[in-house]
Amino acid sequence: MIGIIDYGVGNLFSVKNALDYLEINSEITDSPEKLTNYSALILPGVGSFKEGMSMLKEQGFQDIIRERVKAGVPLLGICLGMQLLFTEGEEGDAERNATPGLALIDGRITKFPQDVMVPHVGWNQVNISNSHPVFDHIDGEYFYFVHSYRAELDQLSEDVLIGQTSYYESFPSIVGQDNILGVQFHPEKSSHAGLSILKVFGGMMG
C-alpha cells in the first residue's frame, strides 16, 4: 500500500483519487508512526518551501521520512514535495535566505529570475535526460505545472537529473536518486501521461 503523507500542505485528494482510479491501494495519513506500514510513500504539496518544512517538522514527519528512505522504501515527491527533498530552499531565514530541506538530494531550490513571469502555470513538455524505468515511456509528453520556484540546474548532479523542462530557461522537472523520485509537475492532474507515471510507481511496491 502507498502512504500519502498529510502534513497540512498538499493536493492530497487529487493524488488519492488518481491512485483509486488506477486501482492502486493507498491511504492518506497524518500519523508519522504509520509510515512504517507502507511499501511506498508519496509526499505531495503546494505552497512555500518554508511552510512545508515547518509543517513536516511540527507534525513529526521529517525524521521518519528519512528513516524510511534509508530503509529502501520508494518515495515520490510531487511539486512542493519534490522541492522539499533538496538540501535547502531560498525562502525562509532572512539572514541565510534559506530554509533547510530534507536533504535527501543535494541541491538548492530558488525562485525563477526576476524577468520570468511567475508562477509557471499550465502544460509544458518534459524531456528525459537520463533513463529511468518509471519515466522512460513519457519522453516528450506534456504535464501540468504550477510553481514559482525550481531546483537549480547547475547545482544538480548529472546522474540525479532525469527530466528537464524549458520555461525561459531549462530547469529540472524530474529528479531521482536510488529509491527517491521527485516531479515538479502534477502527475495526478496530467491526464494519461501523468497517470502512467503513478501506475509504474505503484508497481515498485513489489
C-alpha positions as CSV (number, residue, x, y, z in Angstrom):
1,M,0.0,0.0,0.0
2,I,1.1,3.6,-0.7
3,G,1.0,6.1,2.1
4,I,0.1,9.6,1.0
5,I,1.7,12.0,3.6
6,D,-0.7,14.6,5.0
7,Y,1.3,17.3,6.6
8,G,-1.3,20.1,6.1
9,V,0.1,21.4,2.8
10,G,-1.0,19.5,-0.3
11,N,-3.1,18.2,-3.0
12,L,-3.9,15.0,-1.1
13,F,-7.3,14.1,-2.5
14,S,-6.4,14.6,-6.2
15,V,-3.5,12.2,-5.7
16,K,-5.7,9.7,-3.8
17,N,-8.4,9.9,-6.5
18,A,-5.8,9.2,-9.2
19,L,-4.5,6.2,-7.4
20,D,-8.1,5.0,-6.8
21,Y,-8.8,5.3,-10.5
22,L,-5.7,3.2,-11.2
23,E,-6.9,0.6,-8.6
24,I,-3.7,1.1,-6.6
25,N,-4.1,0.7,-2.8
26,S,-3.3,3.9,-1.0
27,E,-4.1,5.7,2.2
28,I,-3.8,9.3,3.4
29,T,-2.1,9.5,6.7
30,D,-1.3,12.3,9.2
31,S,0.4,9.9,11.5
32,P,4.3,9.6,11.3
33,E,4.1,6.3,13.2
34,K,2.0,4.7,10.4
35,L,4.7,5.4,7.7
36,T,6.3,2.0,8.7
37,N,3.2,0.3,7.4
38,Y,3.6,1.3,3.8
39,S,5.6,-0.2,1.0
40,A,5.9,3.2,-0.8
41,L,5.3,6.8,0.1
42,I,4.1,9.9,-1.7
43,L,5.0,13.4,-0.5
44,P,2.6,15.9,-2.2
45,G,2.5,19.6,-1.6
46,V,1.6,23.1,-2.8
47,G,2.8,26.3,-1.3
48,S,6.1,27.6,0.1
49,F,9.2,25.7,1.0
50,K,9.4,27.3,4.4
51,E,5.8,26.5,5.3
52,G,6.2,22.9,4.0
53,M,9.3,22.2,6.1
54,S,7.8,23.8,9.1
55,M,4.7,21.6,8.9
56,L,6.8,18.4,8.3
57,K,8.8,19.2,11.5
58,E,5.7,20.2,13.6
59,Q,3.9,17.0,12.7
60,G,6.9,14.8,13.3
61,F,7.4,13.6,9.7
62,Q,11.0,14.9,9.0
63,D,13.0,12.1,10.7
64,I,10.7,9.2,9.9
65,I,10.7,10.1,6.2
66,R,14.5,10.0,6.2
67,E,14.4,6.7,8.1
68,R,12.0,5.0,5.7
69,V,14.0,6.2,2.7
70,K,17.2,4.9,4.3
71,A,15.4,1.6,4.7
72,G,14.8,1.5,0.9
73,V,11.1,2.5,0.8
74,P,10.3,4.2,-2.5
75,L,9.4,7.9,-2.1
76,L,7.8,10.1,-4.7
77,G,7.8,13.9,-4.1
78,I,5.2,15.9,-6.1
79,C,5.6,19.7,-6.8
80,L,6.5,21.2,-3.4
81,G,7.0,17.7,-2.2
82,M,9.8,17.3,-4.8
83,Q,11.4,20.6,-3.7
84,L,11.4,19.6,0.0
85,L,13.7,16.6,-1.0
86,F,16.5,19.1,-1.6
87,T,19.2,20.4,0.8
88,E,17.6,23.9,1.1
89,G,15.1,26.3,-0.3
90,E,15.6,30.0,-1.0
91,E,12.6,31.1,1.0
92,G,12.9,31.5,4.8
93,D,15.5,32.6,7.2
94,A,16.2,36.3,6.4
95,E,19.8,36.1,7.5
96,R,20.7,33.0,5.5
97,N,17.9,33.5,2.9
98,A,17.4,29.7,3.0
99,T,15.4,27.1,4.8
100,P,16.9,23.6,5.3
101,G,15.1,20.8,3.5
102,L,15.0,17.1,4.0
103,A,18.5,16.9,2.3
104,L,17.8,13.6,0.6
105,I,19.0,15.1,-2.7
106,D,21.9,17.6,-2.9
107,G,20.8,20.9,-4.4
108,R,19.1,24.2,-3.9
109,I,15.6,25.5,-4.6
110,T,15.4,29.1,-5.9
111,K,12.9,31.4,-7.5
112,F,12.9,31.9,-11.2
113,P,14.8,35.0,-12.3
114,Q,13.1,38.4,-11.8
115,D,12.4,38.8,-15.6
116,V,10.5,35.5,-15.7
117,M,6.7,35.6,-15.3
118,V,5.7,33.5,-12.3
119,P,4.0,31.3,-11.4
120,H,4.8,28.9,-14.3
121,V,1.3,27.6,-14.8
122,G,0.0,25.2,-17.4
123,W,1.0,22.4,-19.7
124,N,4.7,22.0,-20.6
125,Q,6.9,19.4,-22.1
126,V,9.2,17.1,-20.3
127,N,12.4,15.8,-22.0
128,I,14.1,12.8,-20.5
129,S,17.8,13.3,-19.8
130,N,18.7,10.0,-18.1
131,S,17.0,6.7,-18.5
132,H,14.7,5.6,-15.6
133,P,12.2,2.8,-15.6
134,V,9.4,5.0,-14.1
135,F,9.9,7.7,-16.7
136,D,11.3,6.2,-19.9
137,H,7.9,6.0,-21.5
138,I,7.0,9.7,-21.1
139,D,9.8,11.4,-23.0
140,G,8.4,14.4,-24.9
141,E,5.0,14.3,-23.1
142,Y,3.2,17.3,-21.6
143,F,2.4,17.7,-17.9
144,Y,0.7,20.3,-15.8
145,F,2.8,22.7,-13.8
146,V,2.1,25.3,-11.1
147,H,5.2,26.7,-9.4
148,S,7.4,29.8,-8.9
149,Y,10.5,28.1,-7.6
150,R,12.7,25.4,-9.2
151,A,15.7,23.3,-8.5
152,E,18.9,25.0,-9.8
153,L,20.0,23.0,-12.8
154,D,23.7,23.9,-12.4
155,Q,23.8,22.7,-8.8
156,L,22.4,19.3,-9.6
157,S,24.4,16.2,-10.2
158,E,24.0,14.9,-13.7
159,D,23.1,11.4,-12.5
160,V,20.3,12.8,-10.4
161,L,18.7,14.7,-13.3
162,I,16.1,12.6,-15.1
163,G,14.0,15.1,-16.9
164,Q,14.1,18.8,-17.9
165,T,11.6,21.4,-19.0
166,S,12.0,24.7,-20.6
167,Y,10.4,27.9,-19.3
168,Y,12.6,30.8,-20.3
169,E,15.4,28.5,-19.1
170,S,15.8,24.8,-18.6
171,F,15.0,23.5,-15.1
172,P,14.9,20.0,-13.6
173,S,11.3,18.7,-13.8
174,I,12.2,15.1,-12.7
175,V,14.9,14.0,-10.3
176,G,15.8,10.7,-8.9
177,Q,18.4,9.1,-6.7
178,D,18.2,5.4,-5.7
179,N,14.6,4.9,-4.2
180,I,13.9,8.7,-4.2
181,L,12.0,10.3,-7.0
182,G,10.6,13.8,-7.5
183,V,8.5,15.5,-10.1
184,Q,7.9,19.3,-10.3
185,F,4.7,18.8,-12.2
186,H,1.4,17.3,-11.0
187,P,1.1,13.8,-12.5
188,E,-2.4,13.4,-10.9
189,K,-3.6,16.4,-13.0
190,S,-1.7,15.5,-16.2
191,S,-4.1,13.1,-17.9
192,H,-2.9,9.8,-19.3
193,A,0.8,10.6,-19.2
194,G,0.6,11.6,-15.6
195,L,-1.4,8.6,-14.6
196,S,1.0,6.3,-16.3
197,I,3.8,7.6,-14.0
198,L,1.7,6.8,-10.9
199,K,0.9,3.4,-12.3
200,V,4.5,2.5,-12.8
201,F,5.5,3.9,-9.4
202,G,2.7,1.8,-7.9
203,G,4.3,-1.2,-9.4
204,M,7.5,-0.5,-7.4
205,M,5.7,-1.6,-4.3
206,G,6.5,-5.2,-5.0
